[in-house]
Amino acid sequence: MIDAEIRKLADHLIFEGAIFSAAQADALHIAVAAVHRMDYLLTWNFRHMNNTTKKPMIRSICATAGYSCPEICTPMELLLESENDVSR
């Protein structure tokens, strides 16, 4: 459910420039994951979400708003990380 808390964080992500206003669905996706304390947000969206320039901004905005930002990565990145953890 997308409630006022989620919308507020999504709007903040857009207002601060971490997510383009045309990508409101992406901002909502991140906000849902952050508000619900998800550890990971898997995506193939390199343009707005899994982007080396945008991720630090997204993390900072979430933290400033009092949320822990999920690790934004591709399914493959998560799989490789899991395999590396098992190998250690």
trRosetta pair geometry for C-beta under 8 A, 3 or more apart (Angstrom, degrees):
i j d omega theta_ij theta_ji phi_ij phi_ji
2 6 5.0 -115 -151 84 66 140
2 7 6.4 86 163 -55 97 87
2 28 6.2 -14 -122 -159 132 120
2 32 6.9 -64 -97 -82 81 107
3 6 5.5 100 52 13 61 100
3 7 7.1 -118 109 -2 33 95
4 7 5.6 -56 -143 41 33 112
4 8 6.1 39 156 -27 67 105
5 8 5.8 -52 -150 30 27 113
5 9 6.8 21 154 -12 61 104
5 35 5.6 124 122 -132 112 139
6 9 6.0 -58 -152 38 32 106
6 10 6.2 31 152 -18 67 109
6 28 6.6 55 154 -149 109 75
6 31 4.6 119 -165 132 72 116
6 32 5.6 29 -139 -80 132 61
6 35 5.2 -96 -88 1 79 158
7 10 5.6 -56 -144 40 32 113
7 11 6.1 34 156 -21 66 106
7 28 7.6 -6 -98 -109 55 93
7 31 7.4 124 -63 133 15 162
8 11 5.8 -53 -147 36 27 111
8 12 6.4 30 152 -21 62 107
8 65 7.9 159 121 -152 99 133
9 12 5.5 -53 -148 35 33 115
9 13 6.5 39 152 -23 65 101
9 30 7.8 -132 131 105 111 87
9 31 4.0 150 90 -130 111 107
9 34 6.2 -148 164 76 157 131
9 35 6.3 -167 12 -55 152 106
9 61 8.0 126 -165 137 80 103
9 62 7.2 43 -161 -112 121 70
9 65 5.6 128 -114 143 92 165
9 67 6.7 21 -121 -2 143 150
10 13 5.7 -49 -151 30 33 113
10 14 6.7 27 152 -13 63 105
10 19 7.9 -51 -163 58 67 149
10 24 6.9 66 163 -165 122 73
10 27 3.9 107 -159 133 84 101
10 28 4.7 11 -107 -80 148 54
10 30 7.3 137 -104 63 75 88
10 31 4.1 -79 -57 -21 82 149
11 14 5.8 -58 -152 40 34 109
11 15 5.9 34 152 -22 69 110
11 27 7.5 107 -52 148 24 143
12 15 5.6 -51 -136 38 31 112
12 16 6.1 21 165 -10 65 111
12 61 5.9 164 130 -180 104 116
12 65 5.9 125 95 -75 166 136
13 16 6.4 -62 -143 43 21 102
13 18 4.8 -77 -165 65 75 116
13 19 4.6 32 138 14 106 115
13 27 4.4 174 79 -139 128 102
13 30 6.2 112 -98 78 167 135
13 31 6.7 -131 -8 -59 133 99
13 58 6.5 24 -134 -122 112 77
13 61 5.6 132 -99 115 64 154
14 17 7.8 44 175 -67 31 22
14 18 7.6 -82 -71 53 22 74
14 19 5.2 -56 -85 78 62 94
14 20 7.4 1 -134 128 83 14
14 21 5.2 85 -167 -95 120 64
14 24 6.7 -4 -75 -103 142 71
14 27 5.2 -30 -48 -88 95 161
16 57 7.0 177 124 177 112 106
16 61 5.2 176 60 -101 158 129
17 57 7.0 -79 94 -175 79 149
18 27 8.0 118 86 -108 96 95
18 54 5.7 107 -170 -160 73 85
18 57 4.0 -175 -107 123 96 114
18 58 4.8 137 -180 -74 138 64
18 61 5.4 -106 -23 -5 149 146
19 23 5.3 -119 178 85 97 111
19 24 7.8 120 131 -97 125 29
19 26 5.5 -171 -147 95 129 108
19 27 4.3 178 84 -74 159 95
19 30 7.2 -163 -56 17 142 141
19 48 5.7 56 -134 -174 83 109
19 49 7.9 18 -103 -79 106 67
19 54 7.3 77 -76 -158 59 129
19 58 7.5 65 -44 -92 94 101
20 23 4.7 77 64 11 86 104
20 48 6.5 -98 20 -113 94 113
21 24 6.7 10 -176 -60 48 88
23 26 4.1 -11 160 24 106 122
23 27 6.5 119 111 -21 79 87
23 47 7.9 -168 -92 108 149 107
23 48 4.6 -162 177 -117 167 160
24 27 5.5 -53 -152 36 40 113
24 28 6.3 40 151 -19 69 104
25 28 5.6 -53 -149 37 33 113
25 29 6.3 42 150 -27 65 103
26 29 5.4 -48 -148 30 34 117
26 30 6.6 31 154 -15 64 102
26 45 6.4 -161 -117 149 120 161
26 48 4.4 21 160 114 172 140
26 49 5.5 -141 -164 -56 115 105
27 30 5.9 -55 -151 38 32 108
27 31 6.2 30 152 -19 65 111
28 31 5.5 -57 -143 40 32 112
28 32 6.2 37 157 -24 67 102
29 32 6.0 -50 -149 30 26 111
29 33 6.7 21 153 -13 59 108
29 41 7.1 117 145 -162 95 128
29 43 7.6 93 140 -84 144 133
29 49 7.2 -43 88 -94 127 143
30 33 5.8 -61 -153 39 31 110
30 34 6.2 25 154 -16 68 110
30 41 6.6 30 -112 -141 61 173
30 49 6.6 -171 -66 -124 111 105
30 58 6.1 -98 -159 -157 151 125
30 62 7.6 -115 157 -72 108 120
30 69 7.6 -12 -173 -143 102 94
30 70 7.8 -155 -149 38 66 101
30 72 7.4 -20 -112 -85 100 128
31 34 5.8 -56 -141 40 31 108
31 35 5.9 26 163 -15 68 110
32 35 6.2 -59 -140 40 23 105
32 36 6.0 1 166 3 62 118
33 36 6.4 -72 -141 51 21 97
33 38 4.3 -74 -158 45 79 127
33 41 4.4 -4 -130 -82 172 116
33 70 4.5 -70 151 3 121 140
34 37 7.6 27 178 -74 31 34
34 38 7.6 -64 -58 36 23 85
34 62 4.9 -132 -133 -136 146 123
34 67 4.1 65 166 151 109 142
34 68 7.0 -179 -149 75 79 43
34 69 5.7 -29 -103 -110 110 50
34 70 6.3 -128 -77 -10 59 86
35 67 6.4 -58 -78 -115 46 140
37 67 7.9 -139 -83 -156 64 89
37 68 6.6 48 -129 54 74 109
38 41 6.3 96 101 -66 129 77
38 70 4.7 -9 93 -87 86 139
39 70 5.9 94 131 -137 16 91
39 71 6.6 -4 155 17 66 98
40 70 5.4 145 -122 176 7 112
40 71 5.1 -31 -108 64 70 92
40 72 7.8 145 -163 -88 59 26
40 73 6.6 -54 -153 38 104 100
40 78 6.0 58 -152 -104 154 135
41 49 7.3 -107 120 177 125 130
41 70 4.3 111 -21 93 94 132
41 71 7.2 -179 24 81 70 41
41 72 4.8 -21 69 -104 106 71
41 73 7.7 122 72 23 59 55
42 73 6.6 -33 -111 80 60 65
42 74 6.7 56 -158 -165 79 24
42 75 5.0 51 -161 -69 131 71
42 78 6.3 -59 -97 -10 107 142
43 49 4.9 -1 93 93 160 142
43 50 5.3 -176 82 -26 103 115
43 72 6.4 -19 29 -166 117 90
43 73 7.8 133 38 80 71 20
43 74 6.9 -80 77 -96 43 53
44 50 7.5 -70 -156 28 12 140
44 74 6.0 60 -95 -121 59 99
45 48 5.6 -33 156 49 118 85
45 49 4.4 58 92 29 112 112
45 50 6.0 125 78 14 60 92
46 49 7.7 -73 -91 59 14 69
46 50 5.2 -54 -100 80 54 91
46 51 5.8 109 178 -80 55 77
47 51 6.6 -14 152 -69 10 129
48 51 6.6 -140 124 -12 3 132
48 54 6.6 160 -177 -141 36 176
49 54 6.9 -106 -124 103 12 139
49 55 7.9 59 165 -80 45 79
49 58 7.6 53 -144 -67 59 162
49 72 5.5 -140 161 -169 91 138
50 55 7.1 26 -141 -67 35 115
50 72 5.2 -156 -91 142 72 101
50 73 6.3 107 -125 -117 121 23
50 74 6.3 84 -161 -49 169 76
51 54 3.9 52 73 23 112 110
51 55 6.3 178 70 -26 53 83
52 55 6.3 -37 -129 21 24 113
53 56 7.6 -71 -178 30 27 98
53 57 7.4 12 144 -5 62 116
54 57 5.6 -68 -158 44 44 112
54 58 5.8 44 151 -25 79 107
55 58 5.5 -53 -142 36 33 113
55 59 6.2 35 159 -20 66 104
55 72 5.7 -152 -116 56 106 124
56 59 5.7 -52 -146 36 32 113
56 60 6.2 32 156 -19 65 108
57 60 5.8 -57 -148 37 29 111
57 61 6.3 26 157 -17 65 108
58 61 6.0 -58 -147 38 28 108
58 62 6.3 27 156 -17 64 108
58 69 5.9 122 128 -140 88 145
58 72 7.0 26 89 -12 152 147
59 62 5.9 -60 -150 38 27 110
59 63 6.2 24 156 -18 65 110
59 69 4.4 -125 -115 34 61 154
60 63 5.8 -57 -146 38 28 110
60 64 6.2 29 156 -19 65 108
61 64 5.7 -52 -144 36 30 112
61 65 6.3 22 157 -12 63 110
62 65 5.9 -67 -151 43 28 106
62 67 4.4 -81 -177 81 87 100
62 68 6.9 15 138 144 121 8
62 69 3.8 132 55 -68 156 93
63 66 7.7 65 -178 -58 30 13
63 67 7.1 -102 -77 67 28 53
63 68 7.4 42 -92 -104 72 40
63 69 6.8 -59 -42 -17 79 101
69 72 7.5 -44 158 -24 106 99
71 78 7.9 131 105 -93 121 96
73 77 3.9 -115 177 84 117 133
73 78 5.4 139 96 -49 126 83
73 81 7.7 25 139 -11 170 136
74 77 4.7 102 52 2 78 100
74 78 7.2 -145 92 -2 45 84
75 78 5.8 -58 -152 38 34 111
75 79 6.2 36 151 -21 68 107
76 79 5.5 -53 -146 36 32 113
76 80 6.3 31 156 -17 66 105
77 80 5.9 -55 -146 38 29 109
77 81 6.3 31 154 -20 63 107
78 81 5.6 -54 -147 37 31 112
78 82 6.3 33 154 -20 65 106
79 82 5.7 -55 -149 35 30 112
79 83 6.4 30 153 -19 64 106
80 83 5.6 -52 -146 36 33 112
80 84 6.4 34 153 -20 65 105
81 84 5.7 -54 -149 36 31 112
81 85 6.5 34 152 -22 64 104
82 85 5.7 -52 -150 32 33 113
82 86 6.6 31 153 -18 64 104
83 86 5.8 -55 -151 35 33 111
83 87 6.4 33 151 -21 65 108
84 87 5.6 -56 -147 35 33 113
84 88 6.8 41 155 -33 64 100
85 88 6.0 -49 -156 18 32 114
